[in-house]
Amino acid sequence: MQALYLEDLQPAQVFESAPCTITAEDIVRFAAEFDPQPFHVDPEAAERGFFHGLCASGWHTAALAMRLFVEAVPIAGGIVGAGVELLEWKAPVRPGDVLRLRCQVVEIRPSKSRPDRGIVRFAHETLNQHGEVVLSQAPKLVVPRKPAVGGGQVA
């Protein structure tokens, strides 16, 4: 997929990622390093806990959403965050869930002080195989403009 610049994006434009399957091993491995709570690392304890079964850390879900975003929306030069206005975990992610990201361009604002870039606000939903939203977020990104060519014209 071709790298995207500010000029390539339009309000209401929608991107969707390929699916990503989550395994129990993925859940435990991530949580053992970054969020070692019983409902993320111990299937037996998880059955007795709040979620009534093993589930992914919310941060694991957010990290997976980031990967899906990078793969679905190839911003030129990479994803450079400028903040997140919303981050909500809506439902637990379980072993065997198949996640996909749907994101929409909400707002495009060219920079007045830095003409080589702009800020783009997205609305993201990470969905499972049942179409249930498991994570909602509204990131803002710094997106470069197309490089000037020749006599100052944009490519």
C-alpha positions in Angstrom: 0.0 0.0 0.0 1.2 3.5 -0.9 2.3 5.9 1.9 -0.4 8.4 2.7 0.1 12.1 3.1 -2.2 14.8 4.5 -3.5 15.5 1.0 -4.5 11.8 0.6 -6.9 11.9 3.5 -10.5 13.1 3.5 -13.0 13.6 6.3 -15.3 10.5 6.7 -12.7 8.3 4.9 -12.8 4.8 6.4 -10.0 2.3 6.7 -10.3 -1.3 7.9 -7.5 -3.7 9.0 -7.0 -7.3 8.3 -8.2 -9.6 11.1 -5.9 -10.7 13.9 -6.5 -13.8 16.1 -5.6 -13.7 19.8 -4.5 -16.8 21.6 -4.3 -17.6 25.3 -0.5 -17.8 24.9 -0.5 -14.2 23.5 -2.6 -13.0 26.4 -0.4 -14.6 29.1 2.9 -13.6 27.5 1.9 -9.9 27.2 0.4 -9.8 30.7 3.4 -11.6 32.3 5.6 -8.8 31.2 3.3 -5.7 31.3 0.1 -6.4 33.4 0.6 -9.4 35.6 -2.8 -9.6 37.1 -4.5 -13.0 37.8 -7.2 -12.6 35.2 -4.6 -12.1 32.6 -1.9 -14.7 33.5 -3.7 -17.5 35.4 -6.6 -19.2 33.7 -7.8 -20.9 36.8 -7.8 -17.7 38.9 -9.4 -15.9 36.0 -12.4 -18.3 36.1 -13.0 -17.1 39.7 -12.3 -13.4 39.0 -14.2 -10.4 37.8 -14.1 -11.4 34.1 -15.0 -15.1 34.7 -12.3 -16.3 32.4 -8.9 -15.4 30.9 -8.9 -12.0 29.1 -6.3 -9.8 27.5 -5.0 -6.7 29.3 -6.6 -3.6 28.0 -3.1 -2.4 27.2 -2.6 -5.5 25.1 -5.8 -4.7 23.3 -4.6 -1.1 22.7 -1.2 -2.4 21.5 -2.9 -4.7 19.0 -5.1 -1.9 17.9 -1.9 0.1 17.2 -0.5 -2.7 15.1 -3.7 -3.0 13.1 -3.7 0.8 12.6 -0.1 0.9 11.4 -0.9 -1.9 8.9 -4.2 -0.4 7.7 -3.2 3.2 7.4 0.3 3.6 6.1 1.0 7.2 7.0 4.2 8.5 5.3 7.1 8.4 7.7 5.0 6.4 10.3 2.4 7.0 12.9 3.3 10.0 15.1 0.8 10.6 17.9 -0.3 14.0 19.1 -2.6 12.7 21.8 -5.6 10.6 22.4 -9.0 12.3 23.2 -10.8 9.0 24.1 -9.7 5.6 25.2 -12.5 3.2 26.3 -12.3 -0.5 26.9 -15.8 -1.7 26.1 -15.6 -5.5 26.4 -13.0 -8.1 27.3 -10.8 -9.8 24.7 -10.8 -13.6 25.1 -8.6 -16.3 23.7 -9.7 -17.1 20.1 -11.1 -13.7 19.5 -10.5 -12.3 16.0 -10.0 -8.5 16.2 -10.1 -6.0 13.4 -9.8 -2.2 13.4 -12.2 0.2 11.7 -11.0 3.8 11.7 -12.5 6.9 10.2 -10.9 10.3 9.5 -12.8 12.8 11.6 -10.9 16.1 11.1 -8.0 17.3 9.1 -6.3 20.5 10.2 -3.2 21.8 8.2 -0.7 23.4 10.5 -0.4 27.2 10.2 3.0 27.4 11.8 4.5 24.3 10.2 3.4 24.1 6.5 5.0 20.7 6.1 2.4 18.9 8.2 -1.0 18.8 9.8 -3.1 17.2 12.5 -5.6 14.5 11.7 -8.1 13.2 14.2 -9.4 9.7 13.8 -12.2 7.7 15.4 -11.2 4.0 16.0 -13.2 1.0 16.9 -11.5 -2.3 17.5 -14.1 -5.1 17.0 -14.2 -8.8 17.7 -15.5 -11.5 15.4 -19.1 -10.8 16.5 -18.9 -7.1 15.5 -18.8 -6.1 19.2 -16.7 -3.1 19.9 -13.9 -4.0 22.4 -12.0 -0.7 22.3 -12.8 2.8 21.2 -10.3 5.5 20.8 -9.9 8.9 19.2 -6.2 9.5 18.4 -4.7 12.6 16.9 -1.8 12.2 14.5 0.9 14.5 13.0 0.7 13.7 9.3 3.2 15.1 6.8 2.2 17.0 3.7 3.4 15.8 0.3 7.0 17.1 -0.4 7.3 20.0 -2.7 8.7 19.3 -6.2 10.2 21.6 -8.8 9.0 25.2 -8.3 7.3 24.7 -4.9 4.4 22.7 -6.3 3.1 19.8 -4.2 3.5 16.4 -5.7 
